[in-house]
């Protein structure tokens, strides 16, 4: 599979605008899910409500070791209500696994 275009993905998944170019260029993009425009709007609205950044990944796909976004930035801690909202989003995007990251972005290293 061809990795998605960065500029298009930045439009659909605003979290990518928070990552500097050198770091972004080293990430494995093959695992990223390309949401439709409607799905992207729903993800962004949910992220704003939860005060996190959301990233969509293709279900059952993993980045190369050390090359995924989770290795670069900290994931968000979510309460039961927010976990429920993530589950609802995943039902609306059945081919995607949704991960929440801290807002503002915090580097892991």
N, C-alpha and C positions, 0 to 999 in steps of 0.2 A: 504494500500500500504506500502511496506517495504521501509524505507528511503534508499537513495543511499549510496553506500560505499564511505567514505570520501577520501580514497587514490585515487580511480578512479576519483572522482569528482574534486580533486585538479589538476589532469592531464588535465581534460577537461575544467575547469574553473579556470584559474590562480589567480583570486581574492582570492580564498580560501587559497592560500599560504600566503597571507598577514594577515591572522587572526590567533591569537595565539590559541594553542590547547584547553586551558580551555574555552575560549569564543566560539570556534567552536563547542565544544562538547555540549554546551548548546543551540545551535541553532536548530530550527525545520527544519529538512531536507526534510520533506514530500512535501514541496512546490517546491523543486528544480527540474528543467528540466534537464534531462541527454541528452546533445547534442551528435550527432554522431561525429566521428572524423573530418569529413569535416565541419560540422557546428561549431565545437569548433575552428577549424583553422580560419574560417571566422569571428567568434566573436573576437578572439584574434587579428586578423589583423585590424578589425574595432576599437577595443579598443586602439590599438597602434596609429592609425591615429587620433583618437579623443582625445588622451591623458587622457583616463579615464580607469576604470576597468568596465567590463560588467559582469552581472550576469543574467542567464536565469532561469526563474521561470515557473512552469506549469500554463497555462492559467486557470483563475477562481479558483485558489487555494490560500488559505491564511494560514500563519503560526499562531500558537497560539499567543495570545496577549503578546507582549514583547519578543517573541522568534524568530523574524525574523531579517535578516541581516540589514534591513533598520532601525531597532531600535538600532543597534550597531555602524554603520558607516554612514557618511554623503553622501547623494546622490549628484551627479554632476549637476551643472546648465548647460543647453545645449542651444545653439542658434538654429535657425530654420534649418540650414544645418545639424547639428548633430541630431536633432529630426527626420529629414527626413531619415538620415542614419539608425537610430534605427527602424523606420517604415519599411524600406527596409529589415532589418535583420529579423523583425518579420514576414514579408511576406515569407521569405525563411525558417523560422522556425515557421509555423502556430500554433503549439501547445505550443509555448513559448511566454512569456512576458519578454522583455529585459529591465533591469534597469541599468543605468549608475551611478557609484560611483566615487567620487573624487580620483584622483591619484596625489600625494600619498594619501593613506588611512588616513582619519581623523575620529577619534572616536567622536561619538555624545555626550558622557558623560565623 
